Amino acid sequence: MQDVATAQVADPKPVLDKPLMHYGRRTLDRLAPGAEQPHYRQFEVSPLTPHFGAVLGGVDLTRPLTEELAAELRQALLEWKVIFFRGQTGFTAEHHVALSAVWGPPEPNPFFAQTGTPGISRLAKDAKAAGNKNIWHSDHSFMANPSLGAVLRAVEVPAAGGDTMWADMGAAYDNLPQDLKERIEDLTAVHDWEASWGALMNDEQKAAFRASWPQVEHPVVVRHPRSGRRTLYVNEPFTRYIKGLDEAENRELLDILVLQARIPEFQIRFHWEPDSIAIWDNIAVQHYAVNDYFPQRRVMERIAIAGVPLS
C-alpha cells in the first residue's frame, strides 16, 4: 500500500503548468519568410532588440517628407514593427498629420478626446485622471476595419516613469506549439468595446454607442495585410470569445493566447522624452502604457491610421 508521503509527491507538476512555458531559444524573426533584407539611405537604424523595434536617427520630421523618405519609413515599419524618433523639436499638428498620411488617412477613436485638428486625439493624465491603458491590447480591434497603425507624440512627460511597451504578435504566433497553431488556424473571434470602454458608461450611453459600434469578428490568426505574415490577433480587453467553442474551452484557449503578449522576448520598452515620436504597426503588435507615474502629468497626442478588413 502506498504511504501518504509517497502519494503526496507522486507525479509533481510545476505551479505554472501552462503551454506558454518554454525555456531556451525562441524563434525571433524580424522579416516575413522570404522577404529581402531592406537597405536605408534616408536615416540610421538603431535596433532596440535584434528582431523588433528601432530608433531612426538623422531625420527631421518637421521638414517636408520626400517620397524617398516616405517609402523607406513604410519599409522600416514593416521590418521593425515599431519605429521611434527623438528630438523632434518644433513638431506641430500639421507635421503630425503629414507624417501619419505616409501610411493612410486618420481613423478617429470614438472614445478619445479630440484636439482642434481632425484625427488627433489627446491623452492627458495627471492627479485627477490616472492612466488606464495599462493592459496589453491592439487599438480599435472592436472595429470592423481595425487601425493599421498609430503615430504617437510626447507632448509632456513625467520626470520618471510613463514608458510604453510593445509586444510582437508575429513572434507570439511563431512560438506557439504546432498543434496549437493547427487548432486555431481557422477560428474566428468576436471583438467588442463594451467590457472595457463601456465600464465607464451608464446603460443609456452604452445603448447610444452600440447603435454605431456593434460587435465585430476577426480571425484569431490574421495574415498581415502588407507583409502577409501570420500574426496572432486576440487581446485581453476587446476579444470577448471564440466562435464555435463552449465557455470552458473559450476560457482555456483565450487564457493561453492572450498570455503570449506577456513573454519578455517578444517585447520592447521605450522611455519617453519630450519631442519623442513612436509609430507602430497595430496589426503586428500589441502595446501597454505603463501606469507608474501617478500623480505626475503625462500628455500624448495620437493619430490612428485607418484600417482594412482582416483575413
N, C-alpha and C positions, 0 to 999 in steps of 0.2 A: 504494500500500500504506500502511495506517495505521501511523504510527510508535508506539513504545512509550509515549512521553509522552502522546500523544493518547488512546491506548487506556486509560490509567490514569485519566484524568479524565472519560471519556465517561459519561453517564448517572449522575451522582453521586446518592447517597441520604444523607439525614441519618442520624446514628448511631442515633437513636431513631425508627426507621421504624415507628411504631405508630399504629393508628387512634385512640388516645386523644389524640393530639396535636391541639391546637386553639388558635388564637390569637384574642384579642379577646373579644368579648362572649359570655357563656353564658346559657342560659335558666335563670333562678333564680326560681321561683315559690313563694311562701310557702303558698298555698292551692291546693286541688284545683280544677280547671277548673269554673267556675260557682258556686263557694262564695261566700257572702256574707261581707263583712268583719265580724268579731266586734267587740263593744264590751264593755269590762270595767269593773265598778264596785267589785269587791272587792279590787283590787290595782293597782299601777302596773307597766307593762311597759317594760323597758329592753332593747332588742334587742342581741344580740352582733353580728349581721350583719343586713342588711335582710330576709333571707328565712328565717333559720334560727337558732334558739337565742335565749332571752331570760331575763333575770333578773327575777323578780317581786318587787316590793317592797311594803312596807306591809301584810304579812300575817304573823301569828304562828301558826305551825303547832302550837304547844303548847296552843292554845285549841280548844274544841270546833269541829268542822268543820260549818258550816251547809250545807244543801242548795244555797243560792245560791252559796256559795264552791266547793263540790264541782263544781257544774255549770260554773262559769267555769274551774276548774282543768282539767276534762276538755276544754273547748273550747280552752284555751290550749295544751295539749299537742298536740292535733290541728293547731293552727295553726303552732306553733313547733318541734314535734318533740322538743325538749329544753328543759326549764324548770329554773331554778335559784333557790335561796333562800340567803340569807346570814344570819348572826347568829341562828340558831335555838337560842339558849341554853336548856337545860333540856329539850331534845327527847329523849324516852325511847323505850324499845322499844314501849311502849303507843301512843305518838304515831306511831311508825313504822308499826305495824300498821294504825292507824286511817287514816293517810294513804294507804297503798297500797290499802286497801279502797275508796277512791274509784273505782278502776278495776276491781277484782276481787279474788278470793281469791289467796293466795300459791301459788307453784309452786316447791318446793324443788329446788335443783340437787344431783344425787346425788354430785357430786364436790367440793362445798364443805363446809368445816367449819361446823357449825351452832352457834348460841348456845342459851341456855336458853329462848328464845322461838321457838315453832314458826314456820317460814318465814323467819327472819332468819339469813342466812349471814354469817360473819365472815371478812374477808380481811385477814390480818395479815402484813406483810412487814418484814424487818429484816436485820441482817447474817448471820443464819443461814438466812433464807428469802427469796431475791431475788424480785422481781416477775417474773411470766411471762405477763402478759396483754397484752404489747406486740406485738399483731398485730391487724389490722383484722378484726372479727368481729361477728356477731349472736348474742346469747345464745340458747342452747337450740335452735338450728336442727336439732340432731340428735334432737329430739323430734318426735313426730307433730303435737302442738299446741304450737308454739314460743311462748315467753313473749311476751305482749302488750307488756310494758314492765318497768321496774325503778325502784325508789326506793333511791338510794344516799346514805348519810350518812357524813360525815367524822368519825371519832372521834379520830384522832391523825394529824397531817400533818407531813411533814418541813419543816425550816427553808427549804428551797428545792427546787424540782422536784416531781415526782409529779403533774403535771397529767393530765387526761383529755381526749381528743379525740373528736369525733363527726363522722360523715360522713352527709350527707343522700342516701339512696339513691333517693328520688324524683327529685331533681335529677340523680343519676347516670344514671338511666334516661332522663330528658327529653333529655339532651345526647348520647345515642347517635345515630349516623347512622341515617337512616330504614331503609336496607337491613339494618342490623344489628338494629334493632327488629323488623322483619318476620321475620328469621331466627330470633330467639329467642322469638317470641311464644307458641308452643305447646310449647316444650320443657320437659322435666321433669328435675330434678337429684336425685341421691342424696346424702343427708347422713349423716354418721357421726361418732362421737366418738373412734374408736379411734386415728386418726393423731395426735390431739392429747393427750387425756387418757390414752389407752392407752399412750403412750410412757413413762409413769411406772409401768406395771404389768407384772407377770410374766404368763405365759400362763394360770395358774390364775385370777388376779384378772380378767383380761380375759374369760375364759370365763364367770365368775360375772356380770359386768356385761352381757355380751352376751345372756344369758337374759332380762334385763329391758329392755334397750335395743337392739333390732335397728336395722338401717339403715332410714331413712325417705325419703320422696320429697316434694319441694315443687316448684311451678312456678318456673322461672327468673325469670319476671315475675309477681308476685302483684298482686292487687287488694287494697289495704289494707282490712281488714275493717270499718273505721269510716268512713274518708273515701272509699273507692272509688278512690283514686289508684293508678296503676300505679307499681310500685316494683321495682327490681332486687333479687333475693333470692338471691345467691350470696355466699359468703365463703370466705376462704382456708383456715382450719383445718378447717372442717366439711363443705364441699361437695367430695365425692370425684370425681364425674364426672357428665356429662350423658348421659341415656339416648339410645340410637339413634345415637351418634357413635362413630367409631373413635378409637383412642388419640391419633393425631396431631391430629385435628380437635378432640377434647376439650381437649388441652393448649393449642392455639392459641386456642380460644374462651374457655376459663376464664381464661387469662392476660389477655386483653383485659378481661373483665368484672370480675375481682377488682381490677384496677388502677384502676377507676373511683373506688374509695373513697379513693385517694391524691391526688386532684386538689384543690388547696387551696381553690378557690372553693366546693367542696361541704362544707367543714369548718368546725368551730368548735373552740376550745380553752378549757378552763376551769381556772383556778388555784384549787386548794382552800385554804380557810381552815378553822379549827376551827368546827364547827357549821354548815358548808355542807351543802346537800342538792341532789342532782340527780335529776330524774325524766326518763326518756327513753322514747320510743315505739320499742320494739325491732323492730317490723316496718318502720318508716320509716327507721331509721338503723343504722349500724354504729358501733362505738367502739373506742378504742385507749388503753390505760393506759400512759402514757409512763414508761419504766423508767430514769430518770436520777437517782434519789435514793439508790441503794445506797451505803453500808450504813445509811443513816438508816431510821428506823422510820415506817411508814405503816399505819394501821389504818382499815378501812372496814367498814361493815355494810350489807347489801343485802337487799332483798326483791324477788324476781321475781314478776311478776303473771301468773297462769295464762292460757294462750293458747287459741286455737281453731284448727281446721283452716284452712289457707290455700288459696286458689283464685285 
